[in-house]
Amino acid sequence: MKKLAALLLFCCALAGCVTKPAAPPRLALPPAPPSGEPAGTTGLHEADLRAMFGMPALVRHDGNGQIWRFDAPNCKAFFFLYSRDGATAVWHVETAPRGASMAADENCLNALRARVAQRPVS
């Protein structure tokens, strides 16, 4: 019995030596993208978006919203579409890398448009 009590006392003492894990470092959120949308993009419907930029590389569905991603050699464009009253349309556009004065870089969007214009019509 004495050995069991000594072992229990030893375990309790050892447990007291355990240090608490360090708190995870706090990470700062990145700055919000600049406000504003590129001219002629908000309100585009799905067919208009395909005609202007081609087929998206990725389409993600989240509830009544969608994200369409288009890839150019040096950038990616993300179109955020939402359904309202049965119509799905673009509400926001961002590119990676971001534009200087808004969340979407016009040079990226122009590269995507040019890529579609160069494709032969079959």
TIKOL-640890 format. One line per field, with one value per residue (C-alpha): residue number from 1; residue in three letters; x, y, z negated. Coordinates in pm, 1 decimal. Example, Ala and Ser with C-alpha at 12.3 -4.5 7.8 and 13.67 -1.06 7.14 Angstrom:
BEGIN
i: c(1|2)
aa: c(Ala|Ser)
c1: c(1230.0|1367.0)
c2: c(-450.0|-106.0)
c3: c(-780.0|-714.0)
//
This chain:
BEGIN
i: c(1|2|3|4|5|6|7|8|9|10|11|12|13|14|15|16|17|18|19|20|21|22|23|24|25|26|27|28|29|30|31|32|33|34|35|36|37|38|39|40|41|42|43|44|45|46|47|48|49|50|51|52|53|54|55|56|57|58|59|60|61|62|63|64|65|66|67|68|69|70|71|72|73|74|75|76|77|78|79|80|81|82|83|84|85|86|87|88|89|90|91|92|93|94|95|96|97|98|99|100|101|102|103|104|105|106|107|108|109|110|111|112|113|114|115|116|117|118|119|120|121|122)
aa: c(Met|Lys|Lys|Leu|Ala|Ala|Leu|Leu|Leu|Phe|Cys|Cys|Ala|Leu|Ala|Gly|Cys|Val|Thr|Lys|Pro|Ala|Ala|Pro|Pro|Arg|Leu|Ala|Leu|Pro|Pro|Ala|Pro|Pro|Ser|Gly|Glu|Pro|Ala|Gly|Thr|Thr|Gly|Leu|His|Glu|Ala|Asp|Leu|Arg|Ala|Met|Phe|Gly|Met|Pro|Ala|Leu|Val|Arg|His|Asp|Gly|Asn|Gly|Gln|Ile|Trp|Arg|Phe|Asp|Ala|Pro|Asn|Cys|Lys|Ala|Phe|Phe|Phe|Leu|Tyr|Ser|Arg|Asp|Gly|Ala|Thr|Ala|Val|Trp|His|Val|Glu|Thr|Ala|Pro|Arg|Gly|Ala|Ser|Met|Ala|Ala|Asp|Glu|Asn|Cys|Leu|Asn|Ala|Leu|Arg|Ala|Arg|Val|Ala|Gln|Arg|Pro|Val|Ser)
c1: c(0.0|289.8|437.9|107.8|76.1|437.3|374.5|56.7|239.2|521.7|274.9|98.4|430.9|536.3|206.0|270.5|590.8|407.5|423.0|127.8|148.7|236.1|-50.9|-50.3|89.1|-169.3|-177.9|-290.3|-557.3|-453.5|-587.3|-926.8|-920.4|-978.7|-1343.0|-1478.3|-1557.8|-1419.7|-1647.9|-1880.8|-1844.5|-2113.3|-2448.8|-2304.8|-2505.6|-2346.9|-2373.8|-2228.9|-1939.6|-1859.4|-1878.5|-1643.1|-1390.8|-1441.2|-1494.3|-1390.9|-1107.6|-1311.0|-1669.8|-1751.8|-2111.1|-2189.4|-2559.4|-2704.8|-2357.7|-2091.2|-1725.7|-1590.5|-1212.7|-1045.8|-672.1|-433.9|-59.2|27.1|-292.0|-624.8|-963.1|-1240.0|-1600.1|-1850.6|-2201.0|-2518.4|-2868.2|-3150.5|-3503.8|-3398.0|-3119.0|-2750.9|-2520.9|-2174.4|-2166.1|-1792.5|-1461.9|-1112.0|-782.4|-461.5|-250.3|-485.2|-524.1|-374.7|-699.8|-954.4|-971.0|-948.0|-656.0|-771.4|-452.7|-547.3|-903.6|-774.5|-536.8|-830.2|-1043.0|-756.9|-715.4|-1080.1|-1055.0|-758.8|-943.0|-1066.4|-1440.9|-1546.9)
c2: c(0.0|231.3|167.4|254.7|575.2|668.4|602.0|811.1|1094.6|1075.3|1093.3|1394.3|1571.9|1492.1|1623.5|1952.8|1995.1|2000.2|2342.1|2497.1|2506.6|2845.1|3041.7|3040.1|3358.4|3614.8|3666.4|3993.9|3983.1|4107.2|4448.5|4457.6|4495.1|4843.9|4915.1|4955.2|4724.8|4720.8|4886.5|4648.2|4353.2|4388.5|4263.3|4025.0|3703.7|3361.2|3350.6|3702.8|3608.6|3299.8|3503.0|3767.8|3547.7|3191.5|2884.1|2919.7|2706.1|2651.2|2701.3|2677.7|2673.9|2802.2|2830.1|3088.7|3216.6|3102.6|3184.1|3154.5|3153.8|3235.6|3178.8|3387.1|3315.4|3581.9|3624.3|3479.0|3650.6|3562.3|3655.9|3637.0|3564.7|3565.4|3453.3|3690.8|3654.8|3357.7|3544.3|3484.2|3780.0|3913.1|4126.5|4147.2|4084.7|4031.1|3936.2|3789.7|3994.0|4277.0|4596.9|4923.6|5117.4|4835.6|4465.5|4371.2|4452.2|4572.5|4432.9|4084.0|4117.9|4249.3|3950.5|3714.9|3897.2|3886.8|3514.1|3458.0|3689.4|3486.7|3154.9|3043.0|3017.1|2667.3)
c3: c(0.0|-80.5|263.7|429.2|227.6|310.8|680.4|672.4|495.3|750.1|1042.4|889.8|837.2|1193.3|1329.1|1152.2|1354.3|1685.2|1846.5|2019.6|2398.8|2538.7|2684.7|3065.4|3216.5|3319.6|3691.9|3839.7|4106.5|4449.1|4548.2|4717.3|5095.1|5231.2|5308.3|5658.0|5945.1|6299.3|6552.8|6731.3|6495.5|6230.7|6345.3|6605.8|6630.6|6669.2|7050.8|7079.3|6853.8|7063.6|7385.0|7245.0|7060.6|7191.0|6977.9|6613.9|6479.3|6161.4|6049.3|5680.0|5552.2|5202.2|5124.5|5361.8|5454.3|5696.3|5750.5|6103.1|6147.8|6478.0|6524.8|6735.7|6751.5|6491.3|6290.9|6184.4|6183.2|5938.6|6020.9|5736.3|5864.5|5657.5|5742.0|5675.9|5811.5|6025.7|6207.5|6134.5|6192.6|6102.1|5788.2|5724.0|5904.4|5763.5|5921.5|5788.3|5784.3|5686.8|5875.4|5751.5|5720.2|5680.2|5598.7|5967.8|6195.7|6538.7|6697.8|6581.0|6709.1|7042.8|7071.0|7015.5|7275.0|7527.0|7470.1|7566.4|7869.3|8002.9|8000.9|8341.7|8388.6|8486.2)
//
